[in-house]
Amino acid sequence: MFRNVLTGVAALMLSAALVSQVSAQSAAGGYLAGRNAAVNSDYREAARYYTQALARDSSNAELIENTILSMLSLGQIDKAAPLARVLEQKKQKSQVARLVITADLARSQDFAALLSREGDTDGIGPWVDGLVKAWSHVGAGDVTSAMESFDALATEAGMRGFVLYHKALALASVGDFEGAEAIFGDAGAGAAGQTRRGVMAHAEVLAQLNRYKDALTVLRTSFAGTTDPELDQMIAALEAKEDIPFTHVRDAQTGIAEVFFTFAAVLKSESAGDYYVLLYSRIARYLRPDHVDALLLTAGLLENLGQNQLAIEEYRDVPADDPAFHVAELGRADALRRSGKADQAVEVLEQLARSHGDLAVVHSTLGDVLRGQDDYTGAIAAYDRAIERAPETAPVRWVLYYSRGIAHERSGMDAEMEADFRAALALNPEQPQVLNYLGYSMVEQNRNLEEALDMIERAVAASPDSGYIVDSLGWVFYRLGRYEEAVEQMERAVELLAVDPVVNDHLGDVYWAVGRQREAEFQWSRALSFIDPEDAGGEADPERIRRKIEVGLDRVLEEEGAPPLKVATDI
């Protein structure tokens, strides 16, 4: 469906990535440094180095395009626009320049200029260009031509819903709410109309027609079982029959912003690559700075690209009184954690717990971060608050019990751990991670082994390619003295997790149990080689492994006062 869009973006990226000889020798250093920074997604440094190189070789088209691309990646479209016009004046075909110029003209609301470019064969892509043209007619005051443009684009079945969604938004933006509802109400807006933004836009349209009950039905049907401050505010306003303005798209400029955002969202869902999507989301943000959904998408993309500081800066732009503030703060905390600033992440979440303490997700996220810092007492308290606030019917409840169960297990509170895991299984009986964790815990405690085997076998059936779960199955067979069966599962686990020290250690024990002592010693040696020296608290004990290599597993078990391995006549 979006092959033309992807082709256009791919051509843009390929053009920016091609290496050519930089004509000015003095610019080569900046060019190479900029290219290296761009490859590592360090757009700030890339823009700096490319700008330095461009100062020494201002006529080099490749340097100009790379500089534009880096600036666009940073959202600095106002700085990139003059360079884009230089490329255009040079008659250089450049998709990235076209993107920037389109954004600049839309920001200036120069719709006549946008319409005059419609014959340009080197556009961004037929669907983006077509929708920008239609919205530009709206901006120029020619609604009739705008509708004709939308209808012409909608003739291809694969794009029909997407185009009609924008037609509905355009109709609503000029006050034709009946026309917009005719599209939304007939499901003409397709998949785009079923997104969160599409559903909320539909509800706003219905509110303009005083159809508050219908608007509430749309929201409650679409978001059954979920809630957030923005939805809560809209629902409360509809229940009170308050005046709700249509804010989804205010004018042609914000309509074009929505074009870039919706394409970014679609490309993201189709796994087009975070960097490709970033270019579109940056333009959406540039054209509509208060587009919080575009901001959150941009920040998430930057996190995925490893640019956590840039993501943090994006998240900070959401004002404290915005309904999505808690989402931005959760994102900022995650970016801080990824940056190795877990203490700052905790501070952000603790502050959020004070301002948005009614939201279970705030407390559960705090619990996750505290658990990652080995603060299990604090994590348990946070999970307690999350469970208290999560609705009984919320699908997330099993996750909360599971997470608290892990914290209880790490705190040595086995009874509380088991109660939490069983509560999670009562809500999600075949969840493989919970089945495996509880089953493996019982195996390690050498109790309820038959029940543990049943749980782990169900976990393997649900997740057969999980090396950790397959390892658990092998280990419970080992504990039960079913050594030959244990070998098969442990060898499979090592295939799935070749460099995991615990799995290799377990395979060594199993080999020893079936008399394959030389292979056991080899696996123990492999396990030792995979242990991280800084992970002193890991489950694989290097001293114990060395002792097994030295004297064998039977002697180690005897020294530990553990039961000896079963022999064939015992099994």
C-alpha positions as CSV (number, residue, x, y, z in Angstrom):
1,M,0.0,0.0,0.0
2,F,2.7,2.4,1.0
3,R,5.3,1.2,-1.5
4,N,5.6,4.6,-3.2
5,V,6.1,6.3,0.2
6,L,8.7,3.9,1.2
7,T,10.5,4.1,-2.1
8,G,10.6,7.8,-1.9
9,V,12.0,7.8,1.6
10,A,14.5,5.0,0.7
11,A,15.7,7.1,-2.2
12,L,16.1,10.0,0.2
13,M,18.2,8.0,2.6
14,L,20.3,6.4,-0.2
15,S,21.1,9.7,-1.7
16,A,22.3,11.0,1.7
17,A,24.4,7.9,2.3
18,L,26.3,7.6,-1.0
19,V,30.0,8.4,-0.6
20,S,31.6,10.6,-3.1
21,Q,35.0,12.4,-3.3
22,V,34.8,15.7,-1.4
23,S,36.3,18.3,-3.7
24,A,37.9,20.5,-1.1
25,Q,40.6,18.6,0.7
26,S,40.3,20.9,3.7
27,A,36.6,19.8,4.1
28,A,37.4,16.1,4.1
29,G,38.0,15.9,7.9
30,G,34.6,17.5,8.7
31,Y,32.9,15.4,6.1
32,L,34.3,12.1,7.4
33,A,33.6,13.0,11.1
34,G,30.1,14.1,10.1
35,R,29.5,10.9,8.3
36,N,30.7,8.8,11.2
37,A,28.4,10.7,13.6
38,A,25.4,10.2,11.2
39,V,26.1,6.5,11.0
40,N,25.9,6.4,14.8
41,S,22.7,8.5,14.8
42,D,24.5,11.3,16.6
43,Y,22.7,14.0,14.6
44,R,23.9,16.9,16.7
45,E,27.5,16.1,16.0
46,A,26.8,15.2,12.4
47,A,25.2,18.7,11.8
48,R,28.1,20.4,13.5
49,Y,30.8,18.6,11.5
50,Y,28.9,18.9,8.2
51,T,28.4,22.6,8.8
52,Q,32.2,23.0,9.4
53,A,33.0,21.2,6.2
54,L,30.4,23.2,4.3
55,A,32.0,26.4,5.4
56,R,35.1,25.3,3.6
57,D,33.4,23.9,0.5
58,S,30.1,25.7,0.2
59,S,29.3,24.6,-3.3
60,N,29.5,20.8,-2.6
61,A,26.0,19.4,-3.2
62,E,26.6,16.3,-1.2
63,L,27.8,18.2,1.8
64,I,24.7,20.5,1.5
65,E,22.4,17.5,1.4
66,N,24.0,15.7,4.3
67,T,23.9,18.9,6.3
68,I,20.2,19.3,5.5
69,L,19.5,15.7,6.5
70,S,21.2,16.1,9.8
71,M,19.4,19.4,10.6
72,L,16.1,17.7,9.7
73,S,16.9,14.8,12.0
74,L,17.3,17.4,14.8
75,G,14.1,19.2,13.8
76,Q,16.0,22.3,12.8
77,I,14.0,22.8,9.6
78,D,14.3,26.6,9.8
79,K,18.1,26.3,9.6
80,A,17.9,23.6,6.8
81,A,15.5,25.5,4.6
82,P,18.0,28.0,3.1
83,L,20.3,25.2,2.3
84,A,17.5,23.3,0.7
85,R,16.8,26.3,-1.5
86,V,20.4,26.4,-2.6
87,L,20.1,22.8,-3.8
88,E,16.9,23.6,-5.7
89,Q,18.6,26.6,-7.3
90,K,21.4,24.3,-8.4
91,K,18.8,22.1,-10.1
92,Q,19.9,19.2,-7.8
93,K,17.3,16.5,-7.4
94,S,17.0,16.0,-3.6
95,Q,14.1,14.4,-1.8
96,V,15.4,15.7,1.5
97,A,15.4,19.2,0.1
98,R,11.9,18.8,-1.1
99,L,10.8,17.7,2.3
100,V,12.3,20.7,4.0
101,I,11.0,23.2,1.4
102,T,7.5,21.7,1.7
103,A,7.6,22.1,5.5
104,D,9.0,25.6,5.3
105,L,6.2,26.8,2.8
106,A,3.5,25.1,4.9
107,R,4.9,26.8,8.1
108,S,4.8,30.1,6.3
109,Q,1.3,29.3,5.0
110,D,2.4,30.0,1.5
111,F,-0.2,27.7,0.0
112,A,0.0,29.4,-3.4
113,A,3.7,28.4,-3.6
114,L,2.9,24.8,-2.6
115,L,0.2,24.6,-5.3
116,S,2.5,26.0,-7.9
117,R,4.9,23.1,-7.2
118,E,2.4,20.4,-8.0
119,G,3.8,19.6,-11.4
120,D,7.2,18.9,-9.9
121,T,8.1,15.3,-10.7
122,D,10.7,15.1,-8.0
123,G,8.2,15.3,-5.1
124,I,8.2,13.6,-1.8
125,G,5.9,10.8,-3.0
126,P,2.6,10.7,-4.7
127,W,0.4,10.3,-1.7
128,V,2.2,12.8,0.5
129,D,2.3,15.3,-2.4
130,G,-1.3,14.7,-3.2
131,L,-2.5,15.2,0.3
132,V,-0.4,18.3,0.8
133,K,-1.9,19.7,-2.5
134,A,-5.4,19.0,-1.2
135,W,-4.8,20.7,2.1
136,S,-3.1,23.6,0.3
137,H,-6.3,24.2,-1.6
138,V,-8.1,24.4,1.8
139,G,-5.5,26.9,2.9
140,A,-6.0,28.9,-0.2
141,G,-9.7,29.0,0.5
142,D,-10.7,26.8,-2.5
143,V,-12.6,24.0,-0.6
144,T,-14.2,22.7,-3.8
145,S,-10.8,22.0,-5.4
146,A,-9.6,20.5,-2.1
147,M,-12.5,18.0,-2.1
148,E,-11.9,17.2,-5.8
149,S,-8.2,16.5,-4.9
150,F,-9.2,14.2,-2.0
151,D,-11.7,12.3,-4.2
152,A,-9.1,11.9,-7.0
153,L,-6.6,10.4,-4.5
154,A,-9.2,8.1,-3.0
155,T,-9.8,6.2,-6.2
156,E,-7.1,3.7,-5.3
157,A,-8.6,1.1,-3.0
158,G,-5.5,0.7,-0.9
159,M,-5.4,4.4,0.0
160,R,-9.1,5.1,0.1
161,G,-9.6,5.0,3.9
162,F,-6.5,7.0,4.6
163,V,-7.4,9.7,2.1
164,L,-11.0,9.9,3.3
165,Y,-9.8,10.3,6.8
166,H,-8.0,13.5,5.8
167,K,-11.0,14.6,3.8
168,A,-13.1,14.2,6.9
169,L,-10.6,16.3,8.9
170,A,-10.6,18.9,6.2
171,L,-14.4,19.1,6.2
172,A,-14.4,19.5,10.0
173,S,-11.7,22.2,9.9
174,V,-14.0,24.4,7.7
175,G,-17.1,23.7,9.8
176,D,-18.8,21.0,7.8
177,F,-19.3,18.5,10.6
178,E,-22.2,16.8,8.9
179,G,-19.9,15.9,6.0
180,A,-17.1,14.8,8.3
181,E,-19.5,12.6,10.3
182,A,-20.8,11.0,7.0
183,I,-17.3,9.7,6.5
184,F,-16.5,8.7,10.1
185,G,-20.0,7.2,10.7
186,D,-19.8,5.1,7.6
187,A,-16.4,3.7,8.5
188,G,-15.0,5.6,5.5
189,A,-12.0,6.7,7.4
190,G,-10.7,3.1,7.5
191,A,-7.8,2.1,9.8
192,A,-6.8,5.7,10.3
193,G,-10.2,6.4,11.8
194,Q,-9.7,3.6,14.3
195,T,-6.5,5.0,15.8
196,R,-6.6,6.8,19.1
197,R,-6.4,10.2,17.3
198,G,-9.0,9.2,14.7
199,V,-11.5,8.0,17.4
200,M,-11.0,11.2,19.4
201,A,-11.4,13.3,16.3
202,H,-14.7,11.4,15.5
203,A,-15.9,12.1,19.1
204,E,-15.1,15.8,18.7
205,V,-17.1,15.9,15.4
206,L,-20.1,14.3,17.1
207,A,-19.9,16.8,19.9
208,Q,-20.1,19.7,17.4
209,L,-23.4,18.1,16.3
210,N,-24.6,17.8,19.9
211,R,-24.6,14.0,19.7
212,Y,-22.9,13.6,23.1
213,K,-24.3,10.1,23.7
214,D,-23.0,8.9,20.4
215,A,-19.6,10.4,21.1
216,L,-19.5,8.6,24.5
217,T,-20.4,5.3,22.8
218,V,-17.6,5.8,20.3
219,L,-15.1,6.4,23.0
220,R,-16.2,3.7,25.3
221,T,-16.4,1.1,22.6
222,S,-13.0,1.9,21.2
223,F,-11.2,2.2,24.6
224,A,-13.0,-0.4,26.7
225,G,-11.0,-1.3,29.7
226,T,-8.4,1.4,29.3
227,T,-8.2,5.0,30.5
228,D,-5.9,8.0,30.7
229,P,-6.3,11.6,31.8
230,E,-7.1,12.9,28.3
231,L,-9.8,10.3,27.7
232,D,-11.2,10.9,31.2
233,Q,-11.4,14.6,30.5
234,M,-13.2,14.2,27.2
235,I,-15.6,11.7,28.7
236,A,-16.4,13.9,31.6
237,A,-17.0,16.9,29.3
238,L,-19.3,14.8,27.1
239,E,-21.2,13.5,30.1
240,A,-21.7,17.1,31.2
241,K,-22.6,18.2,27.6
242,E,-20.0,20.9,27.8
243,D,-18.8,22.9,24.7
244,I,-16.1,20.8,23.1
245,P,-14.2,22.5,20.3
246,F,-12.9,20.6,17.3
247,T,-9.1,20.8,17.9
248,H,-7.8,17.8,16.0
249,V,-7.0,19.9,13.0
250,R,-7.5,23.7,13.2
251,D,-6.4,24.8,9.7
252,A,-4.5,23.8,6.6
253,Q,-1.1,24.1,8.3
254,T,-2.1,21.7,11.0
255,G,-3.8,19.5,8.4
256,I,-0.4,19.1,6.6
257,A,1.2,18.4,9.9
258,E,-1.4,15.6,10.3
259,V,-0.4,14.2,6.9
260,F,3.2,13.8,8.0
261,F,2.2,12.4,11.4
262,T,-0.2,9.9,10.0
263,F,2.4,8.7,7.4
264,A,5.0,8.5,10.2
265,A,2.6,6.4,12.3
266,V,1.9,4.1,9.4
267,L,5.5,3.7,8.4
268,K,6.3,2.9,12.1
269,S,3.6,0.2,12.2
270,E,5.1,-1.3,9.0
271,S,8.6,-1.4,10.5
272,A,10.0,1.0,7.9
273,G,12.9,1.9,10.1
274,D,13.0,4.4,12.9
275,Y,15.2,6.9,11.0
276,Y,12.8,7.0,8.1
277,V,9.9,7.6,10.4
278,L,11.8,10.3,12.3
279,L,12.0,12.6,9.3
280,Y,8.2,12.7,9.0
281,S,7.5,13.0,12.7
282,R,10.0,15.9,12.9
283,I,8.1,17.8,10.1
284,A,4.8,17.2,11.9
285,R,6.3,18.7,15.1
286,Y,7.7,21.6,13.1
287,L,4.4,22.4,11.6
288,R,2.4,21.9,14.8
289,P,4.6,22.4,17.9
290,D,1.7,21.5,20.2
291,H,1.2,18.1,18.4
292,V,1.9,16.0,21.5
293,D,1.4,12.7,19.8
294,A,4.0,13.7,17.2
295,L,6.3,14.7,20.0
296,L,5.9,11.4,21.8
297,L,6.5,9.5,18.6
298,T,9.6,11.5,17.9
299,A,11.0,11.0,21.4
300,G,10.3,7.3,21.2
301,L,12.1,7.0,17.9
302,L,15.1,8.9,19.3
303,E,15.3,6.5,22.2
304,N,15.2,3.6,19.8
305,L,18.1,5.2,17.9
306,G,20.1,5.5,21.1
307,Q,19.8,9.3,21.2
308,N,18.5,9.4,24.8
309,Q,19.5,13.0,25.5
310,L,17.6,14.3,22.4
311,A,14.6,12.2,23.6
312,I,14.8,13.7,27.0
313,E,14.7,17.2,25.5
314,E,11.6,16.2,23.5
315,Y,9.8,14.8,26.5
316,R,10.5,18.0,28.5
317,D,8.5,20.0,26.0
318,V,5.2,18.6,27.2
319,P,3.7,21.1,29.7
320,A,2.7,20.0,33.1
321,D,-1.0,20.8,32.5
322,D,-1.2,18.7,29.3
323,P,-3.3,15.5,29.7
324,A,-0.4,13.5,28.2
325,F,2.2,14.9,30.7
326,H,2.4,11.6,32.6
327,V,3.2,9.8,29.4
328,A,6.0,12.2,28.6
329,E,7.4,11.9,32.1
330,L,7.3,8.1,31.9
331,G,9.2,8.4,28.7
332,R,11.7,10.8,30.2
333,A,12.3,8.5,33.1
334,D,12.9,5.6,30.7
335,A,15.3,7.7,28.7
336,L,17.2,8.6,31.8
337,R,17.4,5.0,32.9
338,R,18.7,4.0,29.5
339,S,21.3,6.8,29.9
340,G,22.6,5.2,33.1
341,K,20.9,7.9,35.2
342,A,18.6,5.6,37.2
343,D,18.6,7.9,40.3
344,Q,17.3,10.7,38.2
345,A,14.7,8.4,36.7
346,V,13.5,7.5,40.2
347,E,13.3,11.2,41.1
348,V,11.1,11.9,38.0
349,L,8.8,9.0,38.9
350,E,8.5,9.8,42.5
351,Q,7.5,13.4,41.6
352,L,5.0,11.9,39.1
353,A,3.6,9.7,41.8
354,R,2.8,12.8,43.8
355,S,1.1,14.6,40.9
356,H,-0.5,11.6,39.2
357,G,-0.7,9.2,42.1
358,D,-4.1,7.7,40.9
359,L,-2.4,6.1,37.9
360,A,-1.3,2.5,38.4
361,V,1.2,2.7,35.6
362,V,3.2,5.4,37.4
363,H,3.7,3.2,40.4
364,S,4.4,0.1,38.5
365,T,7.0,1.9,36.4
366,L,8.6,3.2,39.6
367,G,8.6,-0.4,40.9
368,D,10.4,-1.6,37.8
369,V,13.1,1.0,38.0
370,L,13.6,0.4,41.8
371,R,13.8,-3.4,41.1
372,G,16.4,-2.8,38.5
373,Q,18.5,-1.0,41.2
374,D,18.0,-4.0,43.6
375,D,15.8,-1.9,45.9
376,Y,13.3,-4.7,46.3
377,T,11.7,-3.2,49.4
378,G,10.9,0.0,47.6
379,A,9.8,-1.9,44.5
380,I,7.4,-4.0,46.5
381,A,5.8,-0.9,48.0
382,A,5.4,0.6,44.6
383,Y,3.8,-2.5,43.2
384,D,1.5,-2.6,46.2
385,R,0.3,0.9,45.2
386,A,-0.1,-0.1,41.6
387,I,-2.2,-3.2,42.4
388,E,-4.4,-1.1,44.7
389,R,-5.1,1.4,41.8
390,A,-5.4,-1.1,38.9
391,P,-9.0,-2.0,38.1
392,E,-9.9,-5.6,38.9
393,T,-10.7,-6.2,35.2
394,A,-7.5,-4.5,33.9
395,P,-5.5,-6.9,31.7
396,V,-2.3,-5.5,33.3
397,R,-3.0,-6.9,36.7
398,W,-1.2,-10.2,36.1
399,V,1.9,-8.3,35.1
400,L,1.8,-6.4,38.4
401,Y,1.5,-9.6,40.4
402,Y,4.3,-11.2,38.4
403,S,6.6,-8.1,38.9
404,R,5.9,-8.0,42.6
405,G,6.5,-11.7,42.8
406,I,10.0,-11.3,41.3
407,A,10.7,-8.6,43.9
408,H,9.5,-10.9,46.7
409,E,11.7,-13.7,45.4
410,R,14.8,-11.5,45.2
411,S,14.0,-10.4,48.8
412,G,13.9,-14.1,50.0
413,M,10.2,-13.9,50.6
414,D,9.3,-17.2,49.0
415,A,5.8,-17.5,50.4
416,E,4.8,-14.0,49.1
417,M,6.5,-14.8,45.8
418,E,4.5,-17.9,45.3
419,A,1.2,-16.2,46.3
420,D,1.9,-13.5,43.7
421,F,2.8,-15.9,40.9
422,R,-0.3,-18.0,41.6
423,A,-2.4,-14.8,41.6
424,A,-0.9,-13.9,38.2
425,L,-1.7,-17.4,36.9
426,A,-5.3,-17.1,38.1
427,L,-5.6,-14.2,35.8
428,N,-3.5,-15.6,32.9
429,P,-3.2,-19.4,33.4
430,E,-1.0,-20.2,30.5
431,Q,1.4,-17.2,30.7
432,P,4.8,-18.9,29.9
433,Q,7.1,-16.5,31.9
434,V,5.0,-16.9,35.1
435,L,4.7,-20.7,34.7
436,N,8.5,-20.9,34.1
437,Y,9.5,-18.6,37.0
438,L,7.3,-20.4,39.6
439,G,8.1,-23.8,38.3
440,Y,11.8,-23.1,38.2
441,S,11.7,-21.6,41.7
442,M,10.1,-24.8,43.0
443,V,12.8,-26.9,41.2
444,E,15.5,-24.8,42.9
445,Q,13.8,-25.4,46.3
446,N,13.5,-29.1,45.4
447,R,9.8,-29.3,46.2
448,N,6.6,-29.9,44.3
449,L,8.7,-31.2,41.4
450,E,5.8,-32.9,39.6
451,E,3.7,-29.7,39.7
452,A,6.8,-27.8,38.6
453,L,7.3,-30.2,35.7
454,D,3.7,-29.6,34.6
455,M,4.1,-25.9,34.8
456,I,7.4,-25.8,32.8
457,E,6.1,-28.2,30.2
458,R,3.1,-25.9,29.6
459,A,5.6,-23.0,29.4
460,V,7.7,-24.8,26.8
461,A,4.6,-25.5,24.8
462,A,3.7,-21.8,24.8
463,S,7.2,-20.6,24.2
464,P,9.3,-23.4,22.6
465,D,12.1,-21.2,21.4
466,S,12.9,-19.6,24.8
467,G,16.2,-21.0,25.9
468,Y,15.6,-20.1,29.5
469,I,12.3,-22.0,29.6
470,V,13.8,-25.0,27.8
471,D,16.7,-24.9,30.4
472,S,14.1,-25.0,33.2
473,L,12.5,-28.2,31.6
474,G,15.9,-29.8,31.4
475,W,16.7,-28.8,35.0
476,V,13.4,-30.2,36.4
477,F,14.2,-33.5,34.6
478,Y,17.6,-33.5,36.2
479,R,16.1,-32.9,39.7
480,L,13.7,-35.8,39.1
481,G,16.6,-38.0,38.2
482,R,15.4,-38.3,34.6
483,Y,18.9,-37.6,33.3
484,E,18.6,-38.8,29.7
485,E,15.5,-36.7,29.2
486,A,17.4,-33.8,30.8
487,V,20.3,-34.2,28.3
488,E,18.0,-33.7,25.3
489,Q,16.4,-30.5,26.8
490,M,19.7,-29.1,28.0
491,E,21.4,-29.5,24.7
492,R,18.5,-27.8,23.0
493,A,18.8,-24.9,25.6
494,V,22.5,-24.5,24.8
495,E,21.6,-24.3,21.1
496,L,19.2,-21.4,21.9
497,L,21.5,-19.7,24.5
498,A,25.0,-20.7,23.4
499,V,26.9,-18.2,25.6
500,D,24.8,-18.2,28.8
501,P,26.9,-19.4,31.7
502,V,24.0,-20.9,33.7
503,V,22.7,-23.0,30.9
504,N,26.2,-24.3,30.0
505,D,26.8,-25.0,33.7
506,H,23.5,-27.0,33.9
507,L,24.4,-29.0,30.8
508,G,27.7,-29.9,32.4
509,D,25.9,-31.2,35.5
510,V,23.6,-33.2,33.3
511,Y,26.4,-34.7,31.3
512,W,28.1,-35.7,34.5
513,A,25.0,-37.4,35.7
514,V,24.9,-39.7,32.7
515,G,28.6,-40.5,32.9
516,R,29.9,-38.1,30.2
517,Q,32.5,-36.7,32.5
518,R,34.9,-35.2,29.9
519,E,32.0,-33.4,28.2
520,A,30.8,-32.1,31.6
521,E,34.2,-30.6,32.3
522,F,34.2,-29.0,28.9
523,Q,30.8,-27.4,29.5
524,W,31.8,-26.2,32.9
525,S,34.9,-24.6,31.4
526,R,32.7,-22.9,28.8
527,A,30.4,-21.6,31.5
528,L,33.3,-20.1,33.4
529,S,34.4,-18.3,30.2
530,F,31.0,-16.7,29.8
531,I,30.7,-15.3,33.4
532,D,30.9,-11.5,33.6
533,P,33.5,-10.7,36.3
534,E,31.4,-7.8,37.4
535,D,28.3,-10.0,37.8
536,A,29.4,-11.4,41.1
537,G,25.8,-12.0,42.3
538,G,24.9,-14.0,39.2
539,E,23.3,-17.4,39.4
540,A,26.4,-19.1,38.0
541,D,28.9,-19.4,40.9
542,P,32.4,-19.4,39.4
543,E,34.0,-20.9,42.6
544,R,31.5,-23.8,42.6
545,I,32.1,-24.4,38.9
546,R,35.9,-24.5,39.4
547,R,35.5,-26.9,42.3
548,K,33.4,-29.2,40.1
549,I,36.1,-29.2,37.4
550,E,38.7,-30.0,40.1
551,V,36.9,-32.8,42.0
552,G,33.7,-33.6,40.1
553,L,30.0,-33.0,40.8
554,D,29.6,-36.0,43.1
555,R,32.3,-34.7,45.5
556,V,30.8,-31.2,45.4
557,L,27.3,-32.4,46.3
558,E,28.8,-34.5,49.2
559,E,30.7,-31.4,50.5
560,E,27.5,-29.4,50.3
561,G,25.5,-32.0,52.2
562,A,23.2,-32.4,49.2
563,P,21.6,-35.7,48.1
564,P,23.8,-37.7,45.8
565,L,23.0,-38.2,42.1
566,K,20.7,-41.1,41.5
567,V,22.0,-44.2,39.8
568,A,20.3,-46.3,37.2
569,T,18.8,-48.7,39.8
570,D,17.3,-45.7,41.7
571,I,15.4,-44.3,38.7
